[in-house]
Amino acid sequence: MKRSKLLPHGGDLNEGALADLRLRFKETVDFARQVGRIKMTDEAIEGWSAVYPKLSREQPGLVGAVIARAEAQVIRLTLIFALLDRRDAIAFEHLEAALAVWSYCEASALRIFGDSLGDPVADEILRAIRQSGRKGMTRTDIYNFFGRHRGIRPDRSRTATACDNCEDPLGNTTDRRSPKRNLARKLGAAHDP
């Protein structure tokens, strides 16, 4: 698609068009105030039932904290879209629009926060494990990684948090209580350059 012109300061929105927008917005707000309980159409119920488990799933790390309660945010957006259409029932199209907005929000959070765990020490442990490659790291290696003089003790909880956020290329389950060299070796191998 080719632009017809560049408008760095916007177009020329005349007063008549602005007045029309104000009126439509006021009518929409008035409708929203008088409408009672809003239900979903059958198609929207089916769609919501399909996406709800994915939206409710917990995500790890800082991104998980930022996008927590996705299902609550999506249903609010869905309701807003229905009211903007001045409808007294949520249709599948409103759910689709809300999911598109939420998808953009999730992608933005992932872009901003990446795989950060929200704990600087756990983040460093995760980076070190990934950089260790096939050699992997024991708890002692992790402790030595911090130089012992920094006053930072990579406790079991932080080590487990870091290990929980590594992918095991062999598909093995990881034992949170004992991230030994073989586990760390597997986790490091997943990120071998």
Order of alpha helices (4+ residues) and beta strands (2+ residues): alpha-beta-alpha-alpha-alpha-beta-alpha-alpha-alpha-alpha-alpha
